[in-house]
């Protein structure tokens, strides 16, 4: 099986990079906003959800049964599956 190139926006890349740096840590939306968008960004935290949904779509990930990006209920997001 060959490698497939997936085109990401700069924000999607930074978000994926941040999540993959610490795959077993769940990041809250606010943490991701600060790391990816920067400490001076102002706006709705749910912009993170939009970009996570875009990443999942591009990666072929299913939000209900994720392989790559997992939702941690009440916390945020992290990489990988399992507990």
ZILINJO-V218549 format. One record per backbone hydrogen bond with DSSP energy under -1.0 kcal/mol. NH is the residue of the N-H (numbers start at 1). CO is the residue of the C=O. E is the energy in kcal/mol with one decimal. If there is no record, write none. Layout:
nh:NH co:CO e:E
nh:NH co:CO e:E
This chain:
nh:13 co:9 e:-2.7
nh:14 co:10 e:-2.4
nh:15 co:11 e:-2.4
nh:16 co:12 e:-2.6
nh:17 co:13 e:-2.8
nh:18 co:14 e:-2.5
nh:19 co:15 e:-2.3
nh:20 co:16 e:-2.4
nh:21 co:17 e:-1.4
nh:25 co:22 e:-1.9
nh:27 co:77 e:-3.3
nh:32 co:28 e:-2.2
nh:33 co:29 e:-2.9
nh:34 co:30 e:-2.2
nh:35 co:31 e:-2.4
nh:36 co:32 e:-3.0
nh:37 co:33 e:-1.6
nh:38 co:33 e:-1.3
nh:41 co:38 e:-1.5
nh:47 co:44 e:-1.6
nh:48 co:45 e:-1.9
nh:50 co:46 e:-1.5
nh:51 co:47 e:-1.9
nh:52 co:48 e:-2.6
nh:53 co:49 e:-2.5
nh:54 co:50 e:-2.0
nh:55 co:51 e:-2.5
nh:56 co:52 e:-2.8
nh:57 co:53 e:-2.2
nh:58 co:54 e:-2.5
nh:59 co:55 e:-2.6
nh:61 co:56 e:-2.9
nh:70 co:78 e:-3.4
nh:72 co:76 e:-2.9
nh:75 co:72 e:-2.7
nh:76 co:72 e:-1.7
nh:77 co:27 e:-2.4
nh:78 co:70 e:-2.2
nh:80 co:68 e:-2.6
